[in-house]
Amino acid sequence: MPCPSWTGPASVAAALLSLSAIAAPPEPTFRTLNVDTNIAIGYGLALADVDGDRRTDILLCDKTQIAWYQNPSWKKFVIAEKLTSQDHVCIAAADVDGDGKAEIAVGAGWNPGDTLNSGALFFLQPPVDRRTKWTPVPLPHDPTIHRIRWIRNHQGRLTLVSAPLHGRGNNPGTGEGDGVRIQRYSPGHALKSPWPIEVLDANHHKTHNMDPVQWDEDPADELLLGSKEGAFLIDPATDGSSTTRQLGSAENGGFGEIRAGRLAKSRFIAGISPMHGNQVVVLTPPTGSGGLWNRRVLDEGLIDGHALACADFLGLGSDQVVVGWRAMNRPGAKVGVKLFTPLDPEGSQWRETLIDDNGMACEDLQVADLNGDGRPDIVAAGRATRNLKIYVNESRH
């Protein structure tokens, strides 16, 4: 490209405009693939290699079924059904024992109004043929169990963390009753129950989601937690205790979804505020040490925001934020998925790009490179739209 001629103010302005356009991140390009058009609710998704072929499969926690879809045909295999009389609600999948095949845990018995007797938690024991039914092994649980995640401990082994929506006996309106117990289960090498349980935190009146993160230099994962009280980092210690530090305030009702991301110069936290909320929020580190992080609202127009992820879809060296909303019980309201791209190293400016306009009432979404091309793809499950989609990332890097 020839160098611009610096002959006057107009030429300078034009050259700067040209350089700015060159520096702007490319627009994302996604190709939509319909995997299933007849799901019931699509409560939860996980992405992992189920059959050991080194391809990432899709796992779906649906109303009465637990299923996985085999990459690349996306053929569906139902591996558990009606684990409880009430809905399944969450799923976590990871290779816990190191054999190259995912282990699966599932939360069920979903009744958010019953903070005393609801809920169930299962480890699914796989058969030799993982396309057939798996055996559910009950684990202890708290009522209103809502989210589960696999996270690494200080020995580098995967453990299961559960987070209920409410504490036991909690009154959702007043916060009276016990705090929400964030519990960690440590499976033995043979993955046999009982699994030792420790409480990482019990100080929140209402939680909605969490994200395992590598926050410091020790081998253990930390845990970002979104709650009515704000955004928090839970840091487990080697002795089984943990510390909890608040990073984001309870402004606008706290956080529902929460994820960690990376900018060119720092990390950031993305969230949806409040639970099932209207705002997409980014938190960036404060100046100096300690204190709450700086809050920036990227969007206030969501209707029932319910899904969130951070990844570098565009190959920029910094993450973008993908968000989905479902507009539940809002007839006529649009649903969809959109992407926010930082336009500077500090995350002070962001660009919004619509990925799905009214075709995905997003209950959950997850991100992974499904086709091995080095670009993360998006998988989303839609509640009212009753669909499971892959947004294949074809963005220019």
C-alpha positions in Angstrom: 0.0 0.0 0.0 1.5 3.4 -0.9 2.3 5.8 1.9 -0.2 8.7 2.3 0.9 12.2 1.3 1.1 14.6 4.2 0.5 17.8 2.3 -2.2 19.6 4.4 -4.8 19.3 7.1 -7.4 17.7 4.8 -4.9 15.1 3.7 -3.8 14.4 7.3 -7.5 13.9 8.3 -8.1 11.6 5.3 -4.9 9.6 6.1 -5.8 9.2 9.7 -9.3 8.1 8.7 -7.8 5.5 6.4 -5.4 4.2 9.0 -8.3 4.0 11.5 -10.3 1.9 9.1 -7.3 -0.4 8.5 -6.9 -0.9 12.2 -10.6 -1.6 12.9 -11.3 -5.3 13.7 -12.9 -7.2 10.9 -16.6 -7.9 11.2 -17.4 -11.4 12.4 -18.9 -14.0 10.0 -20.9 -17.0 11.2 -22.6 -19.7 9.3 -25.7 -21.1 11.0 -26.1 -24.9 11.3 -29.4 -26.3 12.7 -28.5 -29.4 14.8 -31.9 -30.0 16.3 -35.2 -28.3 15.8 -37.3 -30.2 18.3 -35.8 -29.7 21.8 -38.1 -29.1 24.7 -36.3 -26.3 26.7 -32.5 -26.7 26.4 -31.7 -25.8 30.0 -27.9 -26.4 29.7 -25.1 -27.2 27.3 -21.6 -28.7 27.6 -19.0 -29.2 25.0 -16.6 -32.2 25.4 -15.2 -35.3 23.7 -17.7 -38.0 24.7 -16.5 -40.9 22.6 -12.7 -40.4 22.6 -12.3 -39.6 18.9 -10.6 -36.2 19.7 -13.6 -34.2 18.3 -15.6 -32.0 20.6 -19.2 -33.2 20.9 -22.3 -31.3 22.1 -24.1 -32.4 25.3 -27.6 -31.1 26.0 -29.5 -31.1 29.3 -33.1 -30.9 28.2 -36.4 -31.0 30.1 -36.6 -34.8 30.4 -33.6 -36.0 28.4 -29.8 -35.9 28.6 -28.3 -36.3 25.1 -25.1 -35.9 23.2 -24.6 -35.0 19.5 -21.7 -36.7 17.8 -19.3 -34.5 15.9 -19.3 -34.1 12.9 -22.6 -35.9 11.9 -24.4 -34.4 14.9 -26.4 -37.6 15.3 -28.3 -37.5 18.6 -27.9 -40.2 21.3 -30.1 -40.1 24.4 -28.2 -41.4 27.4 -30.6 -40.6 30.3 -34.3 -39.8 30.6 -36.5 -38.6 33.4 -34.0 -38.8 36.2 -36.5 -37.1 38.4 -40.2 -36.3 38.2 -39.3 -32.6 37.7 -37.0 -31.1 35.0 -33.4 -31.6 34.5 -31.6 -28.3 34.9 -27.8 -28.3 34.4 -24.9 -30.4 33.0 -21.1 -30.5 33.3 -18.8 -32.6 31.2 -15.0 -33.1 31.3 -12.4 -35.8 31.0 -11.9 -36.4 34.8 -10.0 -39.7 34.7 -7.7 -38.9 31.8 -8.9 -41.6 29.4 -9.8 -39.1 26.6 -13.5 -39.4 27.2 -15.8 -37.1 29.1 -17.4 -37.8 32.4 -20.8 -36.2 32.9 -22.7 -34.8 35.9 -26.3 -33.6 35.8 -28.5 -31.6 38.1 -32.3 -32.2 38.1 -35.4 -32.0 40.3 -35.8 -28.4 39.3 -38.3 -26.4 41.4 -37.0 -23.0 42.3 -39.9 -22.3 44.6 -39.0 -25.2 46.9 -36.0 -24.3 48.9 -36.3 -27.3 51.3 -36.9 -30.5 49.3 -36.2 -29.9 45.6 -33.2 -30.8 43.5 -31.1 -33.8 42.6 -27.5 -34.4 41.5 -26.2 -37.4 39.5 -22.9 -38.7 38.2 -23.7 -40.6 35.0 -21.7 -43.9 34.9 -20.9 -44.7 31.2 -21.5 -48.1 29.6 -19.0 -49.6 27.2 -21.0 -48.2 24.3 -21.5 -44.6 25.2 -24.3 -44.2 22.7 -26.6 -46.2 24.9 -28.1 -45.4 28.3 -25.8 -44.4 31.2 -26.3 -45.3 34.8 -27.2 -42.4 37.1 -25.4 -42.4 40.5 -27.0 -40.1 43.0 -24.9 -37.6 44.9 -25.8 -35.4 47.9 -27.2 -32.1 46.9 -28.8 -28.8 48.2 -32.3 -27.7 47.2 -32.7 -25.6 44.0 -29.4 -26.9 42.6 -29.0 -24.8 39.4 -25.4 -24.8 38.0 -22.5 -27.3 38.1 -19.0 -27.0 36.8 -15.8 -29.1 36.8 -12.8 -27.2 38.2 -9.2 -28.2 39.0 -8.0 -28.4 42.6 -4.4 -27.8 43.8 -3.3 -31.2 42.8 -4.5 -30.6 39.2 -7.4 -33.0 39.5 -10.9 -32.1 38.4 -13.6 -31.6 41.0 -17.3 -30.8 40.7 -18.7 -27.6 42.0 -22.4 -27.0 42.5 -24.4 -23.8 43.0 -28.0 -23.7 44.0 -30.2 -20.7 43.0 -31.3 -20.2 46.7 -30.0 -21.2 50.1 -31.8 -23.8 52.0 -35.0 -22.3 53.5 -34.3 -19.1 51.7 -37.2 -16.6 51.1 -36.4 -15.3 47.6 -38.0 -11.9 48.4 -36.3 -11.2 51.7 -33.2 -13.3 51.8 -34.2 -14.9 55.1 -32.8 -18.4 55.6 -29.5 -20.0 54.9 -27.0 -18.6 52.4 -26.4 -20.4 49.1 -23.8 -23.1 49.6 -21.2 -23.4 46.9 -20.0 -26.9 47.3 -17.1 -28.9 45.9 -17.2 -32.6 45.4 -13.9 -34.5 45.0 -14.3 -37.8 43.1 -11.7 -40.6 43.9 -9.6 -42.1 41.2 -12.3 -44.8 40.6 -15.0 -42.2 40.4 -17.0 -44.1 43.0 -19.3 -42.3 45.5 -19.3 -41.2 48.2 -17.4 -38.1 47.1 -16.0 -35.9 49.9 -17.7 -32.5 50.0 -16.5 -29.1 51.1 -18.3 -25.8 51.2 -16.4 -23.0 49.4 -18.8 -20.2 50.2 -22.2 -19.7 51.9 -22.6 -16.0 52.0 -25.0 -15.2 49.1 -28.7 -14.8 49.2 -29.3 -15.7 45.5 -26.8 -16.9 42.8 -27.3 -17.7 39.1 -24.1 -18.7 37.4 -20.3 -19.2 37.8 -17.2 -19.5 35.7 -14.0 -21.5 36.5 -11.0 -19.3 35.9 -7.2 -19.3 36.2 -6.7 -16.2 38.2 -3.3 -16.6 39.9 -0.2 -18.8 39.6 -1.2 -21.8 41.6 -2.6 -24.9 39.7 -6.1 -24.6 41.2 -8.9 -23.0 39.4 -10.7 -20.0 41.0 -14.4 -19.4 40.6 -16.2 -16.3 39.4 -19.7 -16.1 40.9 -22.6 -14.0 39.8 -25.1 -13.3 42.6 -27.7 -10.8 43.7 -24.9 -9.2 45.8 -22.6 -8.6 42.9 -19.6 -10.3 41.2 -17.3 -12.3 43.3 -14.0 -14.3 43.0 -13.8 -17.5 45.2 -10.2 -18.6 45.7 -9.9 -22.2 47.2 -6.9 -22.8 49.5 -4.8 -26.0 49.9 -6.3 -26.7 53.3 -9.9 -26.9 52.0 -10.8 -23.3 53.0 -11.3 -20.5 50.6 -11.5 -16.7 50.4 -14.1 -14.7 48.6 -13.4 -11.2 47.2 -16.0 -8.9 45.7 -15.1 -7.4 42.3 -18.5 -6.0 41.1 -21.2 -4.2 43.0 -24.9 -5.1 43.5 -25.8 -2.2 41.2 -28.9 -2.9 39.1 -29.6 -6.1 41.1 -26.2 -7.8 40.8 -25.2 -10.4 38.2 -26.9 -13.4 36.6 -24.4 -14.6 34.0 -20.7 -14.0 34.5 -17.6 -14.9 32.5 -13.9 -14.0 32.4 -12.2 -12.5 29.4 -8.9 -11.1 28.2 -8.1 -7.7 26.7 -4.8 -6.8 25.2 -3.6 -5.1 28.4 -5.7 -6.7 31.1 -8.4 -9.2 32.0 -12.0 -8.3 32.2 -15.3 -9.7 33.5 -18.4 -9.8 31.4 -21.8 -10.1 33.0 -25.6 -9.9 32.5 -27.2 -7.6 35.1 -29.4 -8.4 36.9 -30.4 -12.1 36.8 -32.5 -12.5 33.6 -31.6 -8.9 33.0 -31.4 -6.2 30.4 -27.7 -5.1 30.7 -24.5 -6.4 29.2 -21.8 -5.2 31.6 -18.0 -5.3 31.4 -15.9 -4.9 34.5 -12.2 -3.8 34.2 -9.6 -3.7 36.9 -9.5 -0.6 39.2 -6.5 1.7 39.3 -4.3 0.6 42.1 -4.9 -2.5 44.2 -8.1 -3.5 45.8 -11.6 -2.0 45.4 -14.4 -2.7 43.1 -13.8 -3.0 39.4 -14.8 -0.3 36.9 -18.2 -0.9 35.5 -19.1 -0.2 31.8 -22.6 -1.0 30.4 -22.4 -2.1 26.8 -26.1 -2.7 26.2 -29.3 -2.0 28.1 -31.7 -3.4 25.6 -31.7 -7.2 26.4 -35.0 -8.8 27.2 -34.3 -11.7 29.6 -30.6 -12.0 29.1 -29.6 -15.6 29.9 -26.4 -16.7 28.2 -22.9 -15.4 27.9 -19.3 -16.4 26.8 -16.0 -14.8 26.1 -13.6 -15.9 23.4 -11.4 -14.5 20.6 -13.6 -15.3 17.6 -11.7 -12.8 15.4 -8.1 -13.7 16.2 -7.4 -10.3 17.7 -5.4 -11.3 20.7 -8.2 -10.1 22.9 -11.6 -11.6 23.7 -15.0 -10.7 22.4 -18.3 -11.1 24.4 -21.2 -13.2 22.9 -24.5 -12.8 24.6 -27.9 -14.5 24.1 -31.4 -13.5 25.4 -34.7 -15.4 25.4 -37.6 -12.9 26.2 -39.4 -15.6 28.2 -43.1 -14.8 28.7 -42.8 -11.7 26.5 -45.0 -12.5 23.4 -43.9 -10.6 20.4 -40.5 -9.5 21.9 -37.5 -10.3 19.8 -34.8 -12.9 20.9 -31.3 -13.4 19.6 -27.6 -13.6 19.9 -25.1 -10.7 19.5 -21.3 -10.1 19.7 -19.4 -7.3 21.3 -15.9 -6.5 20.1 -13.4 -4.2 22.0 -12.1 -1.5 19.8 -9.1 -0.5 21.9 -6.7 -2.3 24.3 -8.4 -0.9 27.4 -11.9 -1.9 26.5 -13.3 1.6 26.6 -15.1 1.2 23.3 -17.0 -1.8 22.0 -18.7 -2.6 18.7 -22.0 -4.5 18.6 -22.8 -7.1 15.9 -26.0 -9.1 15.6 -25.5 -12.8 15.0 -29.0 -14.2 15.2 -32.0 -11.9 14.8 -35.0 -13.5 16.4 -34.2 -17.1 15.6 -32.7 -18.2 19.0 -34.5 -17.7 22.3 -31.2 -18.4 24.0 -31.4 -20.4 27.2 -27.7 -21.3 27.2 -24.6 -21.1 24.9 -21.1 -22.5 25.0 -18.0 -21.9 22.9 -15.4 -24.3 21.5 -13.6 -25.0 18.2 -15.8 -27.8 16.8 -14.1 -28.3 13.4 -10.5 -27.9 14.3 -9.8 -24.8 12.2 -8.5 -22.8 15.1 -11.5 -20.6 15.4 -14.0 -20.9 18.3 -17.6 -21.7 17.2 -20.8 -20.9 19.2 -23.4 -23.5 20.2 -26.7 -22.2 21.5 -30.0 -23.8 22.8 -33.3 -22.0 22.4 -36.2 -22.3 24.8 -39.2 -20.8 23.0 -37.6 -21.5 19.6 -37.0 -25.1 20.6 -33.8 -25.4 18.6 -30.1 -26.2 18.9 -27.8 -24.3 16.6 -24.1 -24.1 15.8 -22.8 -20.8 14.6 -19.8 -21.9 12.6 -17.1 -19.2 12.8 -15.9 -18.2 9.3 -14.5 -14.9 10.4 -11.4 -13.6 8.6 -8.3 -13.9 10.8 
